[in-house]
Amino acid sequence: MLEEAINYPRESDDLVRTLVIGSILTIISFLFIPIFFLLGYYQRILAASMDGEELPVFDEWGDMFVDGLKAFVVVFLYFLIPAIVFGISIGTAIGGASFGDINAISGALLAGALVGTLVSVVLGLAFWYAAPAGLANLARTGRIGSAFSWSEMKDVLFDSEYAVAWALALAVLIATGIVAGVFNLVPFGFLLAIPINFYGAMVAFNLYGRGVEASTDMESGPEAPKGRPAA
């Protein structure tokens, strides 16, 4: 699965054009609007990967923007709870430090902040694991609500095929991030670092799509063969 995913972008005749456009959108993503186009494109990769199609191209920008906007809402809602837990834990520690005997309560505040941070990290990982499956469901249906449908997603989330694909995608993102970081240390290295990161994201979303497709068919109709239950 990993080798196929790594070679997936290279099989496209439009790879160079795609890398250039994706890199430009990444560079100007501080303008915020380009983020929606990037997310919309990643949604296209998810859909194409689940259907066994080749790497999509950047076109039909209006539809891509709408798809990206929907994906942004889904990602925002997925990570809202971990962010709230983290904010509460830090805010409580800071607020508590403003009252009473610091020496007496500092230990409890620190422990509370650490526990809250740990809980937020665990929740963040859990929601990060579920988010690609939700985005895949969004790519299938076009409905934001379907990205949170437990009945439609549970077979995917507890399937080993998806779990392996998600872990491989994480490894790819970490590896490309490290390589890109090395290039960022040299003059003008960002010119290579940005497309490397973008290539890694394309591979990761292809893995997400492959994992979802292998675990269960999220389309209506006959169910695809399922993988082994995740341990």
Order of alpha helices (4+ residues) and beta strands (2+ residues): alpha-alpha-alpha-alpha-alpha-alpha-alpha-alpha
